[in-house]
Amino acid sequence: MAFSPSDTGHMRAALVLARRNLGVTWPNPSVGCVIVANNTVIARGWTQPSGRPHAETEALGRAGAAAAGATAYVTLEPCSHHGKTPPCVEALVAARVARAVVAIEDPDPRVAGKGFASLKRAGIRLDVGLLADEAAALNAGFFLRVREGRPLVTLKVATTLDGRIATHRGDSQWITGETARRRAHALRAQHDAILVGVGTALADDPELTCRLPGLSARSPVRIVLDPRLRLPLTSRLVRSARQVPTWIAAYPDSDPDRRDAFLDCGVELIDIQPSSGDQPDMHGLMRHLGDQGLTRVLVEGGGRVTGALLAEGLIDRIVWFRAGAIIGGDGVPVASPFGVDRLDQMPRFVRLSLEPCGEDTIETFAVPGN
């Protein structure tokens, strides 16, 4: 199928709409829809918080009767199953659209081609594959959860030129500048959850919220990997647990009185198991997060968590903020040792982008082929 420049433009607009609510639509994907009639955009829609209403329903509601005979550009295959909302395929058929241009098939077994088949049976012209790579990258977290049962994991680090995240005394605020910090908060707003280790939580007493104007409601779920429940009940994370969802991943045999105290504060406890010695099973943790519906997790430290995830091949993306400064060899590295003896054991990533950010730079990396 040869798509026209107009088709491409409308699908790019739909992808922009889909990005709007990344981080708040889980467990559903974030989808965009543009409806065009007589070469004019008549309606737009995007997936709403918690994943419903869906993008197509939103757009069709705005289009009304004008959708009859129109073309719907959708970034993901319309759903065909009955869930908490009626199938989007039924809405498209009822609206009597003439054509559907869809970027990519939905891997969810409840959909997976069934939506396309329903559209064809209804006599709607279907064209699939426009900007498929971009659509797959946008919902890579949802696809990964469907296929492997875990969320997409992005590591965010802010370092000096020599890869240090703090001085040997733990001083880390602030390595990068204000512009980079604003970008980091915007990154939080696009993820379902933030994960930190208890060491970072103890050292920084962070809030882990999105503090950009107008985006405070976009603060993701906060997760602390704290197997032995060392986090103080007076920490900012615990004290604000009733306002911002806060999960602590701990061993089931951790102190029962401490467990009850955290629950009384509004914290949700996630039971995890050790994999070897007293090291948490990171694959088990990620599967549990996938079971909870999370599709995109942002890791913000510290070195032990980063090292453990790298060792298990669980880092899918890296967003690296780099300042033009040097701390030296006694500074704290990005990752604690995780058993690399030979160069062929190193996790390797490909760089997707490099851009200036105030006085700093941002580099984005991904696992090859991911």
Order of alpha helices (4+ residues) and beta strands (2+ residues): alpha-beta-beta-alpha-beta-alpha-beta-alpha-beta-alpha-alpha-beta-beta-alpha-beta-alpha-beta-alpha-beta-alpha-beta-beta-beta-alpha-beta-alpha-beta-beta-beta-beta
